[in-house]
């Protein structure tokens, strides 16, 4: 290795990069909290989903990657030792090598952008019962309805006023958007 290649490698080591942490089962939120408290820069992408609890649908935060989170470190200045013994952390992902391999910055930036983005009316396919929706495709396109319930992840039941009576209609969730 030439001197310029060694200097370039050292410079690359000093640049903070994103790495993947594997968490213990169900403990990614705990690991993220403890790593953040230790001063590490953490990215733990979550999404809001509806879950049935005690017979009612509730919105809850779930990890996008249930057993993983991202941590930003540089090879020279960051203290890697406490990470392993942090509550909720299983290991730093190494991809079969002895040294952790950084994740593409572009991948993490894309996830960060989607996480920061303003949620528009069509981006969340989960609707609440009683919410006004508009049908965007099919024979009932542009008609307003009332969302009744989800039927699986991709189907929904809506109430549509037809012939002066509310009719139950099953359709793909992708054909609905919130009525403004």
SVG drawing of the C-alpha trace seen along z (x, -y; Angstrom):
<svg xmlns="http://www.w3.org/2000/svg" viewBox="-83 -19 87 34">
<polyline fill="none" stroke="black" stroke-width="0.4" points="0.0,0.0 1.4,-3.4 1.6,-6.4 -1.3,-8.1 -3.5,-5.0 -2.7,-4.8 -3.5,-8.5 -6.8,-8.0 -7.7,-5.0 -7.0,-6.9 -9.1,-9.8 -12.0,-7.5 -11.8,-6.0 -12.2,-9.5 -15.5,-10.2 -18.6,-9.2 -20.5,-6.4 -23.7,-4.5 -23.4,-1.0 -26.1,1.5 -26.8,2.7 -28.6,5.9 -30.9,5.7 -32.2,8.4 -35.8,9.5 -38.3,6.8 -35.7,4.4 -34.8,2.1 -36.6,-0.9 -34.6,-0.2 -31.3,0.1 -32.0,-3.2 -32.8,-5.0 -29.7,-3.7 -27.4,-4.4 -28.8,-7.9 -28.3,-8.5 -24.6,-7.5 -24.3,-10.3 -24.4,-8.1 -26.2,-9.3 -28.9,-6.8 -31.5,-6.3 -34.3,-4.0 -36.9,-4.2 -40.5,-3.5 -43.9,-3.6 -47.4,-4.0 -49.7,-1.0 -53.1,-0.1 -53.3,2.8 -56.3,4.2 -55.9,4.0 -58.6,4.8 -61.1,4.9 -60.2,1.4 -57.9,0.3 -55.1,-1.8 -52.2,-3.5 -48.8,-2.2 -45.2,-2.8 -43.4,0.2 -39.8,0.5 -39.5,0.6 -36.7,3.1 -37.8,5.0 -34.3,6.2 -32.1,3.5 -31.2,-0.2 -28.5,-2.4 -25.7,-4.1 -23.3,-6.8 -19.7,-6.3 -16.2,-7.0 -13.5,-4.3 -11.0,-6.7 -12.8,-9.0 -15.8,-7.0 -15.7,-4.8 -17.1,-1.4 -16.6,0.5 -19.7,-0.5 -22.0,0.4 -21.7,4.2 -22.7,4.0 -25.6,1.6 -29.0,2.9 -31.0,4.2 -27.9,4.5 -27.0,7.9 -24.1,7.0 -22.7,4.7 -23.4,6.4 -20.2,7.4 -21.3,9.2 -19.0,12.1 -15.9,9.9 -14.2,9.1 -14.8,5.4 -18.2,3.8 -19.0,2.8 -20.7,-0.7 -24.1,-0.9 -24.6,-3.0 -25.1,-6.7 -27.6,-6.9 -29.8,-4.2 -29.9,-5.8 -30.5,-9.3 -33.4,-7.9 -34.9,-6.4 -34.3,-9.6 -36.0,-11.7 -39.1,-9.4 -39.1,-9.6 -39.0,-13.4 -41.4,-13.9 -44.7,-15.6 -47.3,-12.9 -49.9,-13.8 -53.4,-12.6 -52.6,-9.7 -49.4,-8.5 -50.9,-6.6 -53.1,-3.7 -54.5,-3.2 -57.8,-4.9 -59.9,-5.3 -63.5,-4.1 -65.9,-7.0 -63.3,-8.9 -64.5,-10.5 -62.8,-9.0 -62.9,-9.5 -62.8,-6.6 -60.0,-7.2 -60.5,-4.4 -63.1,-2.0 -66.9,-2.4 -67.4,-4.6 -64.5,-7.0 -64.8,-10.5 -67.6,-9.4 -67.4,-10.1 -67.8,-7.3 -67.3,-6.6 -64.5,-4.3 -65.9,-1.4 -63.1,1.1 -60.0,2.8 -60.3,6.3 -56.8,7.5 -53.9,5.2 -55.0,4.5 -58.8,4.5 -61.3,2.1 -65.0,1.9 -66.6,-1.5 -70.1,-2.8 -71.4,-4.4 -74.7,-6.2 -76.5,-4.6 -80.3,-4.8 -80.8,-6.7 -79.3,-3.9 -75.8,-3.3 -74.4,-0.3 -71.3,1.7 -68.7,2.0 -65.4,3.9 -62.6,2.5 -58.8,2.2 -57.4,-0.3 -55.2,-1.6 -58.3,-3.0 -59.1,-5.3 -57.8,-8.6 -58.8,-10.9 -61.5,-13.4 -60.4,-17.0"/>
</svg>
